[in-house]
Every structure is written in C-alpha cells, then in structure tokens.
C-alpha cells in the first residue's frame, strides 16, 4: 500500500483521536489515550512549526491512518538535543501488517538522518513482536535493561539505518 508522510495539521486531530482511543493501539504503544479530539489538537498545537510530528496518509485520498512522533531528546542543560530523537508511532489497526509503518518510518528517518540527527531511540514492550521486527528491520539495535525486562530499548544511528526496500 502506498503511503506518504507529512507534518501534522490541526485538521488531523479527529482522525488521530479515532484510532488512538482503541486499546489495541494505545496499550502496546504505551500511550495515554486522548479524551477527545481537543486533546489531540492541543498536542498538535504544541509542536506546530517543528519537525517532530508526522501524519501517515494514504497516497490515493490523503486519509490520515497513523502518526509518527520524532521528539527532540533533552541535552544535559535542558536544551533540545537536535542530534538525538525519540521515536513513537501509532497506526490504525485496519492497516497493520501491510508494510505501511515500514514505508512511513523509512520516509521520516530518511528526512531526519539527512539533517543533524545522528541517532534515534525507541522502545517496545517485549511482547510487541511486530514493533520489534519493524525496528530491527530498519537497522535498530536492541538493548535490554535488566531493571525493566518487559521493555526493549532500541537505537539506530545514521550509519545503521536500513534505507532499502528489500
């Protein structure tokens, strides 16, 4: 399925709210579900004019079917570290296991690594086999924290990123 990514807009709030309130989406993504579209809209407004939030849209009719967040990490003095990002993502279940998130993440990571970003971090619950496979196939390496065995931490540097479609 062909998809593209673009910056989130205020008009995307209702679509994001619809799938983000589904337990099968918010539980494995470790996210707090929004109460309503206004919650999502407030989050979008906080990140307007940044390169941190993206909508995944269908190529044919531009329907919002998912989102990717690529948040700036915080440096030692509390400033944004433009070289390191934290990745999060969600996708409407009807589009799972169709290569959508792989394609969308490649597009976002390609943009990030073309700029100042040197490393991207992510995490997934150990039972979330689909996310683990997705991140590994993109070149992320795993680190297990013995204090949090139910969560797997990932990192991917510019040189590790697998930007091919094989």
Secondary structure, 3 states (H helix, E strand, C coil): CCEEEEECCHHHHHHHHHHHCCHHHHCCCCCCCCCCHHHHHHHHHHCCCCCCEEEEEECCCCCEEEEEEEEEEECCCCCEEEEEEEEEEEECHHHCCCCHHHHHHHHHHHHHHHCCCCEEEEEEECCCHHHHHHHHHCCCEEEECHHHCCEEEEEEECCCCCCCCC
